[in-house]
């Protein structure tokens, strides 16, 4: 193999590694998209399960997760239909933690949903998930 071919091969390997890293950097956004896909279809259990699937350690809190599902179903049942889902902001803490907030406007009231993810070697994991009726 010539020196030029060797250098080109190394360059392509490095480039492909950077692409894989960049794709994993945005995996938390696909987790949020999956959540809202279920949420918009009023599939609350599936939405909650989808957001917690990235962190097997949080799944062990089954009673708390079931309580969260019931609370969200109650809010949704009295709020009417979703009118708008809007991303409010995203805050990065270094390169390893991200918090992003969404506004979900129903016919009767808005709510804020906050996701916090942290990055490990294999991708992003959910750390916390909050729904707030009080916006300010």
Backbone bond lengths (Angstrom), bond angles and torsions (degrees), N, CA, C in turn:
res aa  C-N    CA-C-N  psi(-1)  N-CA   C-N-CA  omega(-1)  CA-C   N-CA-C  phi
1 X - - - 1.451 - - 1.535 107.28 -
2 X 1.307 114.82 133.12 1.466 119.39 -179.96 1.529 109.55 -74.09
3 X 1.319 115.04 162.76 1.465 120.72 179.51 1.529 110.71 -62.39
4 X 1.334 116.61 -38.14 1.460 120.57 -179.82 1.537 110.71 -64.61
5 X 1.323 117.78 -43.17 1.461 122.04 179.06 1.523 110.17 -65.75
6 X 1.343 116.61 -38.33 1.449 121.41 178.92 1.537 110.74 -63.08
7 X 1.321 116.40 -46.85 1.461 121.91 179.59 1.522 110.17 -63.19
8 X 1.320 117.09 -42.29 1.464 120.97 178.82 1.528 110.61 -62.77
9 X 1.326 117.15 -41.59 1.466 121.34 178.64 1.519 110.94 -62.45
10 X 1.330 117.24 -46.30 1.466 121.50 178.34 1.530 110.33 -60.73
11 X 1.333 116.63 -43.96 1.457 121.43 179.34 1.530 110.95 -59.34
12 X 1.334 116.57 -45.44 1.464 120.21 -179.27 1.534 111.32 -65.62
13 X 1.315 117.18 -38.07 1.462 120.20 177.15 1.529 111.02 -64.01
14 X 1.314 116.62 -43.27 1.459 120.53 178.29 1.518 111.07 -64.40
15 X 1.325 115.99 -41.73 1.459 120.90 179.47 1.527 110.99 -63.17
16 X 1.330 117.28 -42.97 1.465 119.80 -179.92 1.521 110.53 -67.02
17 X 1.318 118.35 -34.75 1.463 121.63 176.05 1.504 111.33 -63.74
18 X 1.332 117.91 -40.59 1.465 121.54 178.90 1.517 110.27 -65.13
19 X 1.312 117.60 -37.94 1.461 121.12 179.77 1.521 110.55 -65.22
20 X 1.329 117.32 -43.32 1.457 120.60 179.27 1.523 109.61 -62.64
21 X 1.311 117.40 -42.82 1.459 121.00 178.99 1.522 111.12 -61.85
22 X 1.325 117.44 -43.65 1.459 120.67 -179.47 1.520 110.93 -63.72
23 X 1.335 117.21 -39.45 1.459 119.48 179.58 1.520 110.91 -64.42
24 X 1.344 118.44 -40.60 1.458 119.64 -179.97 1.523 111.02 -69.10
25 X 1.328 118.16 -24.71 1.459 121.28 178.47 1.523 111.36 -62.85
26 X 1.314 118.56 -27.24 1.454 120.96 -175.42 1.523 112.52 -106.27
27 X 1.311 118.18 12.08 1.456 120.66 -178.58 1.534 111.88 -63.64
28 X 1.323 117.60 -32.05 1.465 118.89 179.90 1.528 110.64 -60.69
29 X 1.328 117.25 -31.24 1.465 119.85 178.43 1.525 111.28 -67.30
30 X 1.326 117.41 -35.14 1.467 119.03 177.15 1.526 110.73 -70.07
31 X 1.339 116.93 -31.63 1.473 120.12 175.32 1.536 110.03 -64.04
32 X 1.319 115.89 -41.64 1.472 120.63 179.33 1.532 110.21 -67.59
33 X 1.328 116.85 -40.93 1.473 120.13 178.18 1.523 111.25 -61.13
34 X 1.326 116.25 -42.19 1.463 120.57 178.34 1.535 110.19 -62.69
35 X 1.319 116.39 -43.04 1.470 121.13 177.78 1.523 110.53 -56.95
36 X 1.347 116.44 -52.02 1.460 119.35 -176.33 1.530 112.41 -69.89
37 X 1.323 117.74 -26.91 1.463 120.01 174.45 1.519 110.82 -59.76
38 X 1.320 116.37 -44.84 1.470 120.85 177.14 1.527 111.04 -73.00
39 X 1.317 116.52 -41.43 1.462 121.56 -176.85 1.531 111.48 -59.80
40 X 1.334 116.38 -42.81 1.473 120.70 -179.90 1.519 111.83 -65.53
41 X 1.334 117.45 -27.52 1.459 121.37 178.66 1.522 112.13 -90.75
42 X 1.352 116.14 12.63 1.459 122.94 179.77 1.531 112.02 60.86
43 X 1.324 116.37 29.68 1.470 122.73 176.16 1.529 107.62 -99.14
44 X 1.310 115.79 72.24 1.463 121.79 -172.00 1.524 111.46 -64.10
45 X 1.330 117.61 -45.04 1.467 119.93 179.70 1.530 111.02 -58.80
46 X 1.331 116.29 -46.03 1.466 120.06 179.57 1.528 111.46 -65.15
47 X 1.312 116.80 -37.41 1.469 120.85 179.54 1.526 110.24 -62.81
48 X 1.326 116.74 -48.19 1.465 121.01 -179.28 1.525 110.27 -66.03
49 X 1.326 116.55 -44.70 1.470 119.28 178.47 1.523 111.33 -60.46
50 X 1.327 116.84 -38.09 1.470 119.49 -178.29 1.519 111.56 -67.36
51 X 1.330 118.01 -36.56 1.463 119.40 -177.97 1.529 110.69 -75.18
52 X 1.317 117.59 -31.11 1.464 120.23 -179.57 1.526 113.92 -87.20
53 X 1.311 118.69 -7.90 1.469 119.82 -177.54 1.527 112.69 -65.31
54 X 1.328 117.05 -22.71 1.467 119.53 -178.56 1.527 112.97 -75.03
55 X 1.337 117.54 -12.99 1.457 119.80 -178.07 1.529 110.35 -130.36
56 X 1.336 116.74 95.87 1.470 119.53 -177.16 1.529 113.29 -62.98
57 X 1.314 117.94 -20.78 1.459 120.89 -179.50 1.524 111.77 -72.77
58 X 1.311 117.37 -29.13 1.462 120.38 178.51 1.526 111.74 -80.46
59 X 1.320 116.96 -23.41 1.463 120.30 179.60 1.525 112.21 -63.99
60 X 1.329 116.72 -21.26 1.459 119.95 -179.28 1.527 112.17 -70.95
61 X 1.320 117.02 -13.94 1.466 121.64 177.70 1.525 109.81 -88.99
62 X 1.315 116.67 55.77 1.455 122.24 -173.86 1.511 114.66 -56.67
63 X 1.327 117.50 -43.22 1.462 120.51 -179.03 1.523 111.16 -64.55
64 X 1.339 116.87 -40.74 1.462 120.35 178.91 1.523 110.98 -66.36
65 X 1.322 116.90 -40.29 1.466 120.57 179.63 1.521 110.36 -66.19
66 X 1.329 117.28 -40.68 1.470 120.26 177.29 1.530 110.74 -64.29
67 X 1.324 117.14 -38.86 1.466 120.67 176.66 1.518 111.64 -63.74
68 X 1.339 116.02 -39.63 1.461 120.96 177.21 1.525 110.80 -63.06
69 X 1.328 116.84 -43.12 1.467 120.70 178.76 1.529 110.80 -59.87
70 X 1.329 117.01 -44.39 1.467 120.79 179.94 1.524 111.05 -63.61
71 X 1.328 116.35 -42.45 1.467 119.95 -179.59 1.526 111.17 -63.99
72 X 1.316 116.71 -42.08 1.469 120.45 179.88 1.525 110.27 -67.14
73 X 1.322 117.23 -41.24 1.465 120.11 178.17 1.527 111.12 -60.51
74 X 1.331 116.72 -37.05 1.464 120.51 178.82 1.528 110.23 -65.47
75 X 1.333 116.88 -45.71 1.469 120.83 178.77 1.528 110.21 -60.27
76 X 1.327 115.50 -47.07 1.469 120.54 -177.58 1.530 110.73 -63.59
77 X 1.328 117.22 -39.34 1.476 120.10 -176.22 1.528 112.95 -65.18
78 X 1.328 117.62 -27.34 1.462 119.44 -179.04 1.531 113.64 -100.93
79 X 1.326 116.75 -1.38 1.464 119.85 -171.87 1.520 115.20 -97.43
80 X 1.309 118.20 -13.36 1.463 120.09 -177.83 1.520 111.13 87.53
81 X 1.315 115.75 -160.36 1.464 121.30 -177.39 1.528 111.55 -86.39
82 X 1.320 114.90 149.89 1.463 120.22 176.39 1.523 109.18 -68.67
83 X 1.315 116.17 130.50 1.456 122.20 177.77 1.534 111.09 -100.31
84 X 1.338 116.67 -43.04 1.465 122.05 -175.29 1.521 108.95 -148.24
85 X 1.336 115.62 141.24 1.460 121.74 166.70 1.520 105.57 -121.04
86 X 1.326 115.37 120.34 1.462 120.49 -172.61 1.525 110.37 -130.64
87 X 1.315 116.04 129.94 1.463 120.77 175.19 1.521 108.06 -75.22
88 X 1.340 116.30 125.38 1.454 120.60 -178.69 1.526 112.09 -89.23
89 X 1.331 116.11 -53.10 1.461 119.48 -178.51 1.523 110.39 -163.19
90 X 1.312 114.43 164.69 1.458 122.61 174.21 1.514 107.11 -137.42
91 X 1.325 115.73 130.26 1.463 121.32 179.21 1.523 107.61 -121.58
92 X 1.326 115.29 125.62 1.459 121.49 176.41 1.523 108.69 -97.86
93 X 1.311 117.16 136.24 1.454 122.89 171.11 1.523 105.53 -108.91
94 X 1.327 115.40 97.16 1.461 119.88 -172.21 1.514 108.97 66.22
95 X 1.311 115.52 -142.97 1.462 121.03 178.03 1.521 112.08 -107.81
96 X 1.336 116.81 3.99 1.459 118.93 -169.95 1.519 115.83 -117.44
97 X 1.320 118.57 -8.76 1.467 120.96 179.58 1.525 108.11 -135.63
98 X 1.319 115.33 137.24 1.465 120.21 177.86 1.524 108.89 -136.64
99 X 1.320 115.68 137.76 1.463 122.31 174.36 1.521 106.70 -122.43
100 X 1.310 116.48 128.48 1.459 120.30 179.64 1.525 109.52 -132.26
101 X 1.321 115.21 139.27 1.465 122.68 -176.82 1.522 110.57 -116.48
102 X 1.314 114.62 140.31 1.465 121.96 177.21 1.521 109.42 -126.44
103 X 1.310 115.38 148.59 1.453 122.73 173.20 1.528 107.22 -107.80
104 X 1.313 115.89 126.56 1.456 121.37 175.69 1.521 106.32 -114.65
105 X 1.322 116.45 114.70 1.453 121.64 -177.94 1.530 108.47 -100.71
106 X 1.327 114.42 119.03 1.462 121.77 175.43 1.523 108.38 -98.14
107 X 1.321 116.37 175.66 1.458 120.81 177.41 1.532 111.63 -61.40
108 X 1.310 116.94 -35.87 1.463 120.15 -173.86 1.522 114.86 -102.53
109 X 1.338 117.73 -19.95 1.462 119.26 -177.12 1.525 110.99 -169.60
110 X 1.316 117.38 155.85 1.463 120.82 172.30 1.533 110.04 -95.95
111 X 1.329 115.37 153.82 1.464 121.12 171.09 1.522 108.04 -132.80
112 X 1.324 115.34 157.37 1.455 120.68 176.14 1.522 108.21 -111.73
113 X 1.331 115.21 135.06 1.462 120.82 177.45 1.521 107.55 -118.33
114 X 1.335 115.28 128.37 1.465 120.50 -178.79 1.526 109.59 -119.72
115 X 1.331 115.38 131.31 1.455 122.94 176.61 1.525 108.06 -116.30
116 X 1.322 117.55 136.16 1.457 121.80 171.69 1.525 107.84 -124.91
117 X 1.325 115.74 124.92 1.456 122.91 179.47 1.519 109.97 -119.36
118 X 1.318 116.30 152.33 1.460 120.61 170.91 1.517 108.57 -127.86
119 X 1.320 115.31 152.10 1.457 121.29 -173.27 1.526 110.07 -101.66
120 X 1.331 114.50 130.68 1.457 121.22 171.83 1.523 106.95 -117.24
121 X 1.317 117.63 -178.96 1.469 120.71 -176.09 1.519 112.96 -59.33
122 X 1.330 117.81 -31.62 1.461 120.71 -176.06 1.521 114.22 -94.51
123 X 1.319 118.38 0.25 1.463 120.47 178.69 1.518 111.63 140.81
124 X 1.318 115.87 -155.43 1.460 122.41 -176.43 1.515 110.52 -102.33
125 X 1.340 116.00 144.01 1.462 122.79 175.37 1.521 109.03 -125.62
126 X 1.315 114.78 144.37 1.464 119.62 175.29 1.524 108.45 -71.51
127 X 1.304 116.73 134.71 1.463 120.99 173.20 1.518 109.83 -102.84
128 X 1.344 115.31 -45.33 1.461 118.21 179.60 1.522 110.22 -150.22
129 X 1.314 113.99 158.60 1.453 123.51 -177.08 1.521 106.68 -145.99
130 X 1.325 116.77 123.47 1.462 120.91 -178.11 1.520 110.38 -130.91
131 X 1.322 114.92 145.06 1.460 121.47 169.00 1.515 106.63 -121.05
132 X 1.328 115.23 128.65 1.460 120.66 -177.79 1.520 110.29 -124.10
133 X 1.303 115.04 131.62 1.461 119.75 173.85 1.525 110.91 -86.58
134 X 1.325 116.61 -28.98 1.471 121.91 176.61 1.524 108.11 -82.67
135 X 1.309 117.85 116.81 1.460 120.52 -174.96 1.515 112.93 -86.66
136 X 1.309 117.41 -27.83 1.471 120.77 -177.41 1.507 110.38 -124.17
